[in-house]
């Protein structure tokens, strides 16, 4: 394959997914500066591995590289950052535990933003890919190297944690009181 | 369908991941179970809050352009390599088999590889260093600032020479990682060109002779002196690079 061809094909199929790459990196690293670094590094890696790219959709392929780049970055830069051990078998519990009258509907986006940022990485990444990228379970499973069942259970737990956090948040309660009063 | 089955079904249902039969089962359950129906509504509300929340981070302005330029630079630096890699990829299975058979002979067969691998890594490190924000960890034209900076960061002390009088001003230094070990990288400048000088300890043994090579437009000169490996890499012309190297080497 000709070098210019290779570059042109890369620019056509991989460069357009930069928003997706940045969005994922930004949510994972929780910093604009780091996310930009990670995306740049990921693009260089992607270019290096591009000869091995088969298929039509560059997005999951690129996101897998972004994710891997993020995890190596994490290992290097934040050795101390603990990720909550994801016990996949943990009972996700009964729905009754969440006071439903509390108001996800009214949660303001700042709260929601914070609640997502506070999710452990394993859950955050799955949620971001599903809700913000609109990816299918299968695509997420490919990107994260997980069985589909695990994607499903992590997503369920991520949403459950979100609802719980939003419900617990004092600001949210007040708002809810106001609404009821 | 039980509530615990419905619990996971709700999410797949919400995400449109169920086939028709399963969807109908979930719907039937939701109709008859207020607790699960409440949960479902909760998750639907969560989803619409996420959708309304402007939570998507688009790539910042300027990033697209910068990354495009970086990739193009990498493409130029790598030359025709991608095509070569493609054929290696196709040969993967037979190659693996051959490797297994030839395992005993492998160290001999692969002997030249580490050198060229190292050269590739060094060119890659050089290119990487040219990206915004990657050039230096310590920015100083003063050798007495740059040299001590490496103390405690490396298990060796790289010699840092001042060549400002010869029109190779020192720009700074940084840590880099080449050939599976941390190395010192000193950055010098020649007009608009940057020269990376990588330094790391040489294994004991006879000093390797000076070697120069060109990799896709970058020139590289490697040598060993006083127990240290040196590699200078840059896009300056070979005359300038040779002059730089002889200045760094100093009197023999």
Contacts between the chains, C-beta under 8 A, distances in Angstrom:
chain1	res1	chain2	res2	distance
A	1	B	82	6.4
A	1	B	83	4.7
A	1	B	86	6.0
A	2	B	83	7.5
A	3	B	75	6.5
A	3	B	79	6.8
A	3	B	80	5.6
A	3	B	82	6.7
A	3	B	83	7.3
A	6	B	75	7.3
A	6	B	82	4.6
A	6	B	83	7.2
A	7	B	71	7.3
A	7	B	72	6.8
A	7	B	75	4.6
A	10	B	71	6.8
A	11	B	68	6.9
A	11	B	71	7.4
A	15	B	64	7.4
A	15	B	67	7.4
A	15	B	68	6.4
A	15	B	71	7.6
A	18	B	59	4.5
A	18	B	63	6.8
A	18	B	64	5.7
A	18	B	67	6.7
A	19	B	56	7.7
A	19	B	57	8.0
A	19	B	58	4.8
A	19	B	59	5.1
A	21	B	59	7.4
A	22	B	57	5.9
A	22	B	58	6.9
A	22	B	59	4.0
A	22	B	60	7.3
A	22	B	63	6.9
A	23	B	56	5.7
A	23	B	57	4.6
A	23	B	58	7.1
A	26	B	57	4.2
A	27	B	57	7.1
A	32	B	60	6.9
A	35	B	57	7.6
A	36	B	60	6.9
A	36	B	63	6.2
A	37	B	133	7.8
A	39	B	59	7.3
A	39	B	63	7.1
A	39	B	67	7.0
A	40	B	66	7.4
A	40	B	67	5.8
A	40	B	70	6.2
A	40	B	131	6.7
A	43	B	67	5.0
A	43	B	70	6.9
A	43	B	71	5.9
A	44	B	70	6.6
A	44	B	71	7.1
A	44	B	74	5.7
A	44	B	128	7.4
A	47	B	71	5.1
A	47	B	74	5.5
A	47	B	75	6.9
A	48	B	74	7.6
A	48	B	78	7.7
A	50	B	82	6.8
A	51	B	82	4.9
A	51	B	83	7.6
A	51	B	85	4.6
A	51	B	86	4.3
A	51	B	89	6.2
A	52	B	85	7.7
A	52	B	89	5.6
A	92	B	7	6.6
A	94	B	35	7.9
A	95	B	7	7.1
A	95	B	35	5.6
A	95	B	36	6.7
A	95	B	38	6.8
A	95	B	39	3.9
A	95	B	42	7.8
A	96	B	35	6.2
A	98	B	39	7.6
A	98	B	42	6.7
A	100	B	38	4.8
A	100	B	39	7.6
A	100	B	41	7.6
A	100	B	42	5.6
A	104	B	42	6.2
A	104	B	45	4.4
A	104	B	46	4.9
A	104	B	49	5.6
A	105	B	45	4.7
A	105	B	48	7.8
A	105	B	49	6.7
A	107	B	49	5.5
A	109	B	49	7.5
A	109	B	52	7.0
A	109	B	53	3.5
A	109	B	54	6.2
A	109	B	55	6.8
A	112	B	49	5.7
A	112	B	50	6.6
A	112	B	53	5.1
A	112	B	55	7.0
A	113	B	53	6.8
A	113	B	55	6.0
A	116	B	50	8.0
A	116	B	55	6.9
A	130	B	15	6.7
A	131	B	47	6.7
A	131	B	50	4.9
A	131	B	51	7.7
A	132	B	50	7.4
A	132	B	55	6.1
A	132	B	56	5.2
A	136	B	15	8.0
A	136	B	17	7.0
A	137	B	12	7.7
A	137	B	15	7.0
A	137	B	17	5.4
A	152	B	8	6.3
A	152	B	11	6.3
A	152	B	12	6.3
A	152	B	17	7.8
A	153	B	8	7.1
A	155	B	11	5.9
A	155	B	15	7.6
A	156	B	7	7.4
A	156	B	8	6.0
A	156	B	11	4.7
A	159	B	11	7.0
A	159	B	43	5.7
A	159	B	46	5.9
A	162	B	46	6.1
A	163	B	42	5.7
A	163	B	43	7.4
A	163	B	46	5.8
A	166	B	46	7.8
